């Protein structure tokens, strides 16, 4: 009686896939490198689109804004030039990322990617790295063009490092949460489009807060974009800046909450 | 028995002979419009919302970029709002819909219907032109309320808006037909939107552009759309109106010709 039972158990244990996540720093760094390479190879088709979008939104905005004025005031030029880097940083993580996930959901490769034996922290960290790779060079190009075009008094302080890292991280985690926690690809695309609209025009990223209605500015205090612009601008321009500390705090809160939401969605078994 | 089957047969066969004539064309147009509207109905509300958001939203958004909104700027932004609402419908949604139809195979199905293809295309033009109107009006009303601009509306507005909507639809349709790859269509329309929103003198005077760019815009449709619509909403703020009408009409003809060329070809 026992023998057939064994026979039933044995094949079952044989076909269980080697799917357990390996723990430990060595495995983590190995998985991380593999995932970064995976993402970069996966994105190579997107690279053309990404470059075009980054150039249009970065260089296009920096140059195009001067057409709005007969003579562009220095403040306007400075705000646009220091706001565009924020958009460059958000482009991959917050705007293209969720759409990519939506495409994967539509085409079915999402489930496949979820089945890979890497931990959630590795997946997140690798994606964040890819977002930085896609954003930082574009940011530098935009700033360079802005400097050449408007002869701006830019002064890059060491605070640019935490500002870029946190801005990109908060944006990436927000996009991550939108992509993974919202199941419907159509809703993901719609929300992303709406976010583009908000970041470009309804958040004080590319123009001073004083130029928008007071209530809209107050609403923006609760959103991350205003604070991203504040921390980036404080690291790029000389002088005393207000609300930088609170900006960092709000961004940290957004990043942590979004990372938790995305992590929970990724950890759930479908 | 045999005679009965033979007598019944022609009734089961499709009528394959080519029918023509004005009466048949008009009947096909009406049927195609009912068919298209039936498919479009579920999206019509959303299209109007998107259009209003685009027109009104952009009008509000442009205002934020200016430290001081002078009367002249307010007038330009307000009268540019309906143009901004018309452009995405014709240049983004029409090509997008056609691209979607091509991917789904609906496009080939429609071509296989026993209606003249010119009637099929005309049905799309008429429906989208009509659909473009509510969103543009709403965008104008929101902008006029926000900037407190007094407009002097003239009868010229009717042909201006109709021509603009028709032109945008025909050019969008021609673009979608002429470019066979839907992904390329998508990239082209998105790039176009960006160029329109930043580098086209719709909400600011053409005199603010570098001379070469202004010259380019005299031949492109966007600036001319803004001119004719502004002429219908203001008094004496616009010159070279006839030229703009001619340029727009020429673009509409080009769009229709591109459509006719693709539609008339056999694969």
Interface residues (C-beta under 8 A of the other chain):
Chain A: X49 X52 X56 X57 X60 X61 X64 X65 X67 X68 X69 X70 X73 X75 X76 X197 X200 X201 X202 X206 X207 X208 X211 X212
Chain B: X53 X57 X58 X60 X61 X62 X64 X65 X66 X67 X187 X191 X194 X198 X199 X201 X204 X207 X208 X209
